[in-house]
Amino acid sequence: MSTVRVLVADDNPVVRAGLAALLAAQDGIEVVAEAADGRQACAAAAEHRPDVVLLDVRMPVLDGLAALPRLVPIAPVLMLTYSREDEVVRAAVCGGAGGYLVHGEFTVEQLVRAVRDISEGRACLTTSAATSLMAHARARTPARSLQSQYAPLQLQPDMAQSVGTGVDRAQYGLSQREEEVMELIAGGMTNHQIAAACFISEKTVKNHINRIFAKLHADNRSQAIAVWLGTVRGPVRHG
């Protein structure tokens, strides 16, 4: 396993020192620099050329979102912060961050895995960040639009009329994990992003999706989303 070189940027000296010590104690990870604000982070990244930058959002002099465009061309950036506001999460992801972890929503093992995943180009999101992005994606694709897009499906004789009447999702028999995955699919996430959000492998995501499609009687993502959001309904399960 090659060594992942990390820059830790956080204005809280206790948090910064704790993260640096925790990561330095892991096999295959080296903390090459620390920074107390965004300007220091940019200078340290340019000097040390790390493999991953851990970046807080709220910092003096230059905050994380302002520093992000300067850091992304140098190294993959993993936002590591207490900030969970929807607009902040979206701004970070749109600004090029490869992942977004909110303190209190991950274990040490998950943090270490996220650092390695980010260094290899895999996205990482904790629950509140994934939920924020999902809600934004769903808001951009209202049910009315889906109804128009998938209206032909309503003509199939084995499907019940359902638009605007609510969805009894219990009828499909999805497990709790399958429901979580389906919500992320409906939010527009790729298999890669779902794997990162749920801390599972992409192979496991594909297995979940295959079972979901079977239970929703859907052939693809589009049909599954239409059923899940109530645009159309698949056949009611019997027995």
N, C-alpha and C positions, 0 to 999 in steps of 0.2 A: 504494500500500500504506500503510494507516494505521500509525502508530507504536504499538508495543506497549510499555507502561510496566511495568517489572519491579522487584520488590523481591527482593533476594538475602539469605537468612538462613542463616548458617553460622557456627559458633563458631570454626572454624579460619580465622585471618586470611589465611593464604596462599591457601587454597581460595576464600575469599570474595572476595578481591581479584582472583584469577585469573578467576573466573567473571564478576565485574563488568566487568573489562577486556575479556574475550572478547566478552561480549554487547554492550557499549557500542560495540565496533568494527563491529558488524553494522548494515547498513542496515535501518531500520524498527524498531529496538529501542533503548529508552532505559532505563538503570538509574536509577531515581528515588530509591532508598534502599538501605542495607545494614543488617543487624542481626546481632548476635553471639549472641543467644539468643531463645527464643520470646517472652519478654515484650517485648523490643525490637521483634520482628517484628510483634506485634499493635499496638503503639503506632505504628510506622512505617506499617503498612497503613491504620490509621484516619486518619492524617494525610495520606498521599499518595494513597490510593485507587488502587493500581496495577492494571494489567490482569491481571498474573500474579504469584504469589508462588512463588519457588523456596525450598523449605524442607528443611533438614537434619532428620534424626530425633534424633540424640543431641546435645543442647545443654544447657548449664547453666541454672539458674534455672527455666526452663520448656522442656521438650523439645518436639520437633516434633509428636508425637502429641497432647500436651496442648494445644498452641497451635492445632492444626488446626481444632477446632470454632469457635474465635473468628475464624479467618481465612477460612474457607469462605464465610460470609455477605458478606464484603467483596470477595473476588476468587478466581478459580480458583487452586488450589494444585497445584504440581508438586513432588512429593517428589524431592529430588536428594541422594543419600546413599550411604554405603558399606554401610549395613545391608541385608542381604538375607534375614534370617530370615523364615520363612513367616508367623509370627504378626504380625510387624511390618508386612509387606506387606499382609496381610489387614486389620489394624487401620487402616492408612492409607486403603485403598480404602473400607472400610466407614465410615470417618470423614469421607469426602467428598472425598478427594484425587482430582484429575482425571487424575493420572498418577503413575508411579513409575519413576524412572531410577536405576540403580545405577552408580556410578562405575566406569569401566573397561569398560563394556558399550555405550558409544555414542561416536560421533565428534562432532566440533564441528558438522558439518552436521546431524547427527541431533538434537543438543541444540537448535540454533537452530530447526529445524523443529518440535521438540516444544513449544518456547515459543510459537511461533505457533499450533500446533494447539490447545494448551490454551486460549489466549486466545479461540479460536473454538469452544470446546466439544467438541473431539475428544480422546479418551483417548490416552494414550501410556504404553507399558510396555516396559521392556527385558526381555531373555530370562529372567533369573532371576525377575523379578516375575511375568511371564506364566506361567512354569512353576509357580510357587507357587500362583497363583490357579487354574490348570488342575487341579493335583493336589487342591486343596481341593474344587473342583466335582465332580471324579470321585469323591472319597471320599463326597460327599453323595448320589451317585447310583450305588449299587453295581450290579454286573452282575445280581445276583439280582432287583433291582427292575426293571431293564430287561427281564429275561427274562419276568417276569410281564406287563409292559406290552405287549411285542411278541410274545407267544406265538403269536397267530394267524398271524404271518408264517411260522412253522415248518411250517405245514400246506401251504404252497405246494409243488407237486411239483417245481419247478425249483430248490429250495434244499436244500442238504445239511444233515443234522443236525450240530450243532456245539457246543451249549452245554457249557461246561466242558472242552472238548478242546483249547483253545489256538487261535490264529489264525495261519494262514500268510498274512500280509498281502502277501507278495511276489506272490501270485497275482493281485492286483488291478492291478498295474502302475502304481502311483502314483509320480510323481516325488518327489524329496526335499522340494521345496517343498510339493507336494500333501499329503505325509504330515504335514508340520509344520502345515499348515492344518487337516487332518482331526483332528489331536490337539487343536488349540484348539477346534474345533467340538465334539469329544467332551467337552471341559472346560467347555462351556456358554457359550463366548464368542460375542458377536454379531459380525456382519461389521465393524462399526465398531471393536470391540475387537481383532479379528484384524488389521485393517489397521494399527492402532497398534502392536501387538506385533511385527509383521513389517516395519514401516516400508514399507508398500506402500499403494496407493490402494484404496478400497473397490470400485472397478470391477474392479481386478485380483483382489481377493478373490472377487468374484462369478464371475469367469471360472474361477478355480481350483475353486470349489465346483461349478460346472456340469460341469467335467471329472471331478471326484471322484464326483459322483452317477452319471455315465454309467459310470464304471469299477466302481463298487460296485453298479450296477443298483438304485439307490435313487431314489425319487421325492421325498424330502424329508430334512430333517435327522434326524428321528427314526429313519427306516429306515437312514440312513447310519451313525448312531451304533450302532445295534443290530448291524449287520454288522461295524463296525470293532472293537467291544468283544467280539465273539464270541458275542453272544446268538443271532444267526442268521448264516448266511453266504450271500452272493450266489453266483450261478453261477460256477463256476471258469472262468477265461479259457482259451481254446484258440487256438493259433496265434499 
